[in-house]
Amino acid sequence: MRTMASFKVGRVSIVRELPQAAQSLPGELTGEAVSFLRVYLRRKNNRPLQSLFEIIKQVPESKCRAQIKRHLGTSPAKLKTFLESLPQYFSIEQDQVSLLPCKTRGEIEASLQVPRHAGDAQRQPRNICVVTDPAYCAKAVNELLAEKVIGVDCEGECLGITGRLTLVQISTVQGDVFLIDIIADRDKHAMFYLGRLKELLESPDVVKVFHNCRSDSAALYCQFGVTLRNVFDTECAYQVLMDQHNIDVKQPIPGLNHVCQIFGGPLNEVNEDIKYRMSHDHGYWGYRPMSRDMVIYAAADVFALLPDVYYNMKKALDPGWTSQFQQLCQANVDWHFSRHSSGL
């Protein structure tokens, strides 16, 4: 949207368009701008304001959103105003810019810890339904399309671009879990088209909560032509929360159980036997009929995502980091494109 200025000369009103750079930076881009500035301050902390300003002007727009570059690169004074508005990240003394002391992962996780109540970790699904018929799948999808948010997970044989996807798990806020058996029908596409699973996963109106959707998205797109939309990836949320609270360096992303321990989700306490079989038998998720252990494990992984983990992480995310979070989620959804183009 263009910004217009209006003023009068005598009886004549003059409307003039303000320069794009003079407009304020939308709040949701704050985190993205902070991350951009951190790159250069981590290379050399305690940098002169003028030096940082010159770097911003020279950075190609391929490495920085044009809107952020225009805003921060307007003048040293405007850059200083932006930095001073974020004292939780930056310090300016005598026009020398530095990053504030960083926090450790443990310190940040402690500040985010959601109080747990007795029994939280052992909560179980209300219902678990194994779906083997495309017609029944279509009925279930019809109900799921009315949900605002669902949890989603996938299992398969070395799941990925070529690793066969065999199971799609879906959970609801109410605690219902659907295990959709993709290989139950001889037509592997039946659940996605006759069963309308593609319609659900591509719906822009239903939030899909994943924990690290990279391999899932790769299998869904490359094997079934499904493009995930409206994804809330808890792995990305964790990463942004670390950045939002001034983490010292990039950390390995923890598994789902660790995220559940912080944000109040039930734990998937899989027994050692199934854990061993999953790690040593790459065809494990292709066995049919599924064993009781397989059903329990698959249901627990997707049940854990809703409602507590999703709502507590969403509440903890600062609106100023919205753009950064959305970019990371989309990068996970599109991960297979870079893998495919590189021949991996």
N, C-alpha and C positions, 0 to 999 in steps of 0.2 A: 504494500500500500504506500502511495506517495504522500508526503507531508507537504501541506501548503501553508504559506504565511499570507495574512491579509492585513493591509494597512491603508490609510486614506491620505491623499494629497489633495487638499482643498475639498471639492465635492466628488472627486473621482476615487473609487476604490480600486486598488491594485492588488492582484493576487499573484504571488510569486512562489514557484516551487523551491523548497529548501533543498540544499545538497543532501544526497543520500547519507553521506558520512555524518551529518549533523544530527541524524535521528538516533534515539537511544537504542541500546542493544536489548533485544527481547530477553526477558528473565530466564527463559528456558535454555538460552545459549550460554549462560554464565559458566557452567561447569566445563563446557567445551572450550571456552576462552581460557579458563584457569589451566586446563590440561595443556593447551597450546603454549602458554607462557612458561609453564613448569619445564618444558623441554629445554628451553634456552637458559633458564636459571639453574637447572641442574648441571648443565655443562659448565657454567661459570656463575656461581652465586655471588651476591654482593656486586651486581653489575650496575654501572651508571644508567640512570633513566634514559638519557639521550642515546646511549649505545643500544639499549633494548628497543627504543623507538625506531632507530635506523634498521635494526634487524627485522622488525615487523614490516616495515615498508618494502624490504627486499624479498621477503618470503613469497614464493609463488602461490597463487590461489589454489593450486593442486594440493598444497600442504596445509591450507588454512581456509576455512569457510570465508567467502568473500565478504559477508556481512560483518564478521568478526574483524577481519583485516581492515575494512573501511572504518570501523568504529575505533579500534585501538590505534590505527595509523593516522588519525586525523591530526593530532598534535601531541607533543609531550605532556602538555597540561591535561588533555583529556585522558591520556593513558594513566597519568598520575592519579586522577580522580577515580578511575576504575580500580586501580590497585589499592587506593586508600579505602574504598568501599568494602574491601574484603580483607580485613585485618586478621581473619582466621587463617589466611594463606600467605599473605605478603607483608613485608615490613619495608618502610621507606624512611631513611634517615639521611638528611643532607643530599637528597636526590640519588641515593644509592639504594637499589632494589635488591631485596633478598627474600628467600623462602623462609617461612617460620620453621622452627625445629619440628621434624616429623614425628609421627606416632608409630608405635609398633603394631603389628597385627593383633597381638594379645590385648593391648590397651583398647583398640577400636572395638574388638569383639566383646570385650567386657562392657563397654558403654552401650552396645547394641543388644545385649543379652535380654531376652524376654523371660520374665518370671515363669517358671514351670510349676504346674500343680500335680499332685499325686495322680498317676495314671495317664498323664499326657503322652508319655513316650510309648505306652502300650495300647493306645487307642486302635480300634479295628474298624474296617469298612462296615457300613450298615448292610450292604448287599454286594455280592460279587456275581456277575452274570457273564458266563462264557458264551460268546456269540459265534455261532458257526453257520448261520443261515443268512444270506444277503437280504431276504425280505424282512426278517426280524431286525437286522442291522438298520434297514431304512426306517423302521418304526422308532427304534432307539434314537437315531439321528434326528428325527423329527422333533423329539422331546429335547434333545441336547441343543438344538438350534435356538431354543427359547432361553437357554442359560446365558448369563452375562459372562461367565468365566468357567473354563474347564481345565483340568489337569491332563496332560498328555505325555506318554512315554512310548517307546518302541523297543522291541527285542528282535534279534535276528542272528544269523550266522555270520560273524565278523561284520556286523552291520556297518554299512557305508555305501559308497557309490555302486559297488558291485556285490557287496555282501548281502545275501538274501534277507529281506525283511519278512518276518513270519507272524508277528503279533503287534497289534496297536492297543495300548491301554488308555482308557479315558476315565477320569473321576469327576465327580460333582461336589459342590460345596456341601450338599446334604449327606455325603459319605457313600454314595453309590459308585460302584466300579464296573466298567464294561471291559472285558477282555475280548477284543475282536480278532478272531483267528483268521488271518489272511490266507492261509494255505488249506483251510477246511474245504473250500470249493475248488474244483479242478481248474476253473478260470481264476487265475490269481488277481485279476482286476475286478472281480465281481463285487467285493465288499466296497470298493472305492466308487464304483459307478452305480450298479444296481442297489448297493447298500448305502449310497449317498455319503460315504465317508470323505470323499474328495470335497464335496460341497461344504461339509462341516469344517474341515481343516483349512479351507481357503476362505471361509467367511470372514469378512472384515468386522463383523458385529459381535463376534465371540472371542474373548481373550483366551489364548492357549498358553497355559503355564507349563514350561519345560524346565528341566535342569540340564543344561548343555545340550542344545538341540542340533549340534553340528552333524553328527552321524545320522540322526533321525531324519533331518531335512535332506541330507544327501540321498538316502535310500528312497524317501518318499518322492523326491523330484526325479531322480535318475531311473527309478524302476516303475513309477506309477504316474509321472507327470503332475505331481501335486506340489503346488507352491504355497508354503505356509504363510499365513497372514495374521497380523495382530498377535505377535508372540511376546510373552513376558518370560524371559529366560532368567531363572534365579541365579545362574552362574554369572551372568552379566550384572545383575542387581548387586551381587556380592562384590564384584570388582568395582563398580561405581561407588558403593558405600565405603570401600576402602579409600578410594581417591577422594571422595567427598570429605572424609575425616582426616585427610592428610597422611596417608600411608607413606612409609619411607621409600620403599622400592616395590616393584611389581612382585606379587607373591603367587605361588602355585595355587590354583583354584581348588578349594576343598571339595570333597564328595558330598552327596546329598545328605547323608546322615549328619555330617558336621554342620551343614546349614540348618538342618532341623533342630539340632541341639541349641543353636543360638536363637532361632526364630520360632520355636515352639511347636515344631512338627513332630509327629510320631516317628519312631525309628524303625528301619527295616532290619530286624534282628534275624537275618538269614542264618540257617545252620551251616556248619563248616562243610558238610558233605556237598550241599548244592553249590556253595562257593567254590569248592575245589573242582567240581564237574564243569562249572561255567568257565573257569580259567583254563582248563585242560582239554575240554571237548568243544571245539568251535561249532559243531553241529548240534549242540545241546538244545537250542531253541527251535530246532526243526523236528524234534521228536513228537509223535502223536500216538495216542492221546496224551495230553499234558498230565504230568503227575500232580498230586496235591501240593508238593513243595514248589513246583513251577508256578502253579496258580497263586499260591500265597505270596511268593516273592514278587511276581509281576504286579499283583494288586497292591502290595505294600509300597512299591516304588512310586506309583502314581497317586495313591491315596495320601501320601505324605505331603504333597504339594498344596493341598487345599484343606481347610481354608486358612490355617494360621500362618504358614510360611509365606504364602502370597500376600495376604493382607498386612502382615507385620513388616515385610520387606517394602511393600508399596508405601506404607506409612512412613518408614524410615528414610525413603529416598527424597532428597531435597528437590523441589520443583525446578530449581536452577540447573539441575543436572539431567533434566529430561532428555534434551537433545543427545547428550553423550550416551545415555542409557539406550535410547532408541537406535543410535548408530551401532552400538555393540551388539544388540539383539539382531539387527539386520545383517551384520557381518557374520554372526553364527548361522543364520538362515542361509546365507549365500556362500558359506565356507566351501562347499563342493565345487563352485565355479573356479576358485583359485587352485584347488587340488586337481581338478580335471584339466585345466589349461597348462599346469606344470607337469602333467603326465604322472602324478603320484596316485 
